[in-house]
Amino acid sequence: MLQPHILLVSFGGFEKKLLQRLAEALRIETKAEVQVRDIYFDLNLFYDPTRRQYNGNELMKEVDALFPGNQKVIALFNVDLFIPILTYIFGQAMLNGRIGIVSAYRLGNERYGLEPDPALYFDRLVKEIMHELGHMLGLIHCHSPLCVMRSSTYVEDIDQKHSAYCKNCLEMLSENTGHKT
Amino acid sequence: MAMKVSILIVDDEDSVRDSLYNWFIEDGYDVECAENASKALSLIEANHYHIILADIKMPGMDGLEMLRRIKAVKADAIVIMMTAFATVNTAVQALKDGAYDYVTKPFDPDDLSHLIRNASKQVVLSTENAQLKERVTKLENVDDLIGNSPAMQKVLSEVESVAQSSSSVIITGESGTGKELIARAIHFNSPRKFFPLVSVHCGALSESLLESELFGHEKGAFTGAMYNRKGRFEMADNGTIFLDEIATISMKMQVELLRVLESKCFMRVGGNKEIESDFRVICATNRDLKKMVENGTFREDLYYRLNVVNITIPPLRERVEDIPLLVEYFIRKYCESMSRDLVKIEKAALARLEEFEFPGNVRELENMIERAIVIGNGKEIKLKDLPLGKQVAATGIESLDENEKKHVAQILDKYNWNISKSAKALKIDRVTLYNKIKKYKLRHP
């Protein structure tokens, strides 16, 4: 087990069924206990009209304040996120931190003029959550092409990798957390 | 192990610094941040950063001014300028001032990854390049030039001052004093060190062979010339050519050599195309070239062309204080090459070495030590292991005449009773030598 508790929080726009499936997938990948919360939240405060996107850095601070404690919190958003230096982000987490954010906004095929593919969308979402969770557990980007910790800057990059940590990353996780993986 | 690249982020906005910090940390880089140019400059002064990512618009000193200051002290620093307000003018100015790249905020995540990956590749290549250069320099260092004596120190300081120029050098000194080592020291301390040092032993080659060796030849130039061949002058392009035993070349070759030295152009034997080569010439001889000029056996114009700088290496007998250092150096050299434990040298043996004349100079000393290590007991070099002959085996107080008699006899033996050569070695005329042979009743064995 990586961590006793992972809290997956939906900040609107996700079906309950999808959230349950995500939690189940995370349980299988991480062998951790995963809880799901769905909350109502006014995102307008974090909207930047000049960029027409939502500020990822500010949202991270807000999530941190909303969910104090020791658990690892992954916040899911269905809006387009940015940080000041980057045009967009799929997700963000502090290395060894407690909070991670993931945006599903750019993960659907329909954003790229393609036919919707719910299975692919689900896969991408699991991989992004696993990636940010990896950072929260102390993993840096991995050069292995199939490892979920490989950096992805385009959605196609996400499709190239698997949803699991590679052997090296698992060993590092084991050292970082002190838990057997 | 892969090198860890370090990055310094300079931006007055907290959010930018934090975002970049997180991004690079997740990518496995060593990252530090500075909120203004002054702090960045003091960090750069104290630490080494491979890549500096700096904002252009900052309160106080702006990024462009900081870039100029960094480049003034660290010309090879990789500085990437960032701006939220891109204009062609600032971009051009930044690149003119030596920025590695110029990017506008916000970046596309993929562009940022590529930018840093490319900069990192350059860092790794530059580091490897520097390490390789250092290794090459170390391989060809002047470690073999041993000596603390004033005479040797003078030679070393001459080497140091002449190395940086491209002037021709004549190295004179007795056989075995290390003329080739001095030539190597000059070359490998000069800006030409990354190009070849081409050595030619003029004395070992006949006139026609030397011509072909120096200038190269075209296919069919003479019987047996089956392929085109580059000459030594061509091979020494951008480097140095070392002409050992220059005094032995014929008058015809002297003319040819003079022409090449003046024009730095030549034709291969059998060729009709002028070839240019930028080389530096270092010559060596154990003969008195000035006297040869006076005798008409060496061209005066060539002598002056070659003799821009003259370095004279003192014979070993004139720098006796270097003998212990040389002995120690050769012991280490040969024990290591023969995979043996380091041997010591008996005090009496060292004292005798210091008394010895060493007509063969350092080469003779080197051979003696090598031989002593081979035949010795593996622990200590003893007097009996050294082939010093009668010269230093004498004991007790002897008169000046007795010493002179022994010395004259030894020289006569050495030159197989060739009166002219012996007289020259003794620096006396032949008549005086005959008188001394008569006086001391010396006989040809």
Boltz contact constraints between the chains, C-beta under 6 A:
constraints:
  - contact:
      token1: [A, 57]
      token2: [B, 15]
      max_distance: 6.0
  - contact:
      token1: [A, 83]
      token2: [B, 19]
      max_distance: 6.0
  - contact:
      token1: [A, 84]
      token2: [B, 15]
      max_distance: 6.0
  - contact:
      token1: [A, 84]
      token2: [B, 16]
      max_distance: 6.0
  - contact:
      token1: [A, 84]
      token2: [B, 19]
      max_distance: 6.0
  - contact:
      token1: [A, 85]
      token2: [B, 16]
      max_distance: 6.0
  - contact:
      token1: [A, 85]
      token2: [B, 19]
      max_distance: 6.0
  - contact:
      token1: [A, 85]
      token2: [B, 20]
      max_distance: 6.0
  - contact:
      token1: [A, 85]
      token2: [B, 105]
      max_distance: 6.0
  - contact:
      token1: [A, 85]
      token2: [B, 106]
      max_distance: 6.0
  - contact:
      token1: [A, 86]
      token2: [B, 106]
      max_distance: 6.0
  - contact:
      token1: [A, 86]
      token2: [B, 107]
      max_distance: 6.0
  - contact:
      token1: [A, 86]
      token2: [B, 109]
      max_distance: 6.0
  - contact:
      token1: [A, 87]
      token2: [B, 106]
      max_distance: 6.0
  - contact:
      token1: [A, 87]
      token2: [B, 108]
      max_distance: 6.0
  - contact:
      token1: [A, 95]
      token2: [B, 25]
      max_distance: 6.0
  - contact:
      token1: [A, 135]
      token2: [B, 26]
      max_distance: 6.0
  - contact:
      token1: [A, 140]
      token2: [B, 26]
      max_distance: 6.0
  - contact:
      token1: [A, 140]
      token2: [B, 28]
      max_distance: 6.0
  - contact:
      token1: [A, 141]
      token2: [B, 26]
      max_distance: 6.0
  - contact:
      token1: [A, 141]
      token2: [B, 27]
      max_distance: 6.0
  - contact:
      token1: [A, 153]
      token2: [B, 109]
      max_distance: 6.0
  - contact:
      token1: [A, 153]
      token2: [B, 110]
      max_distance: 6.0
  - contact:
      token1: [A, 153]
      token2: [B, 113]
      max_distance: 6.0
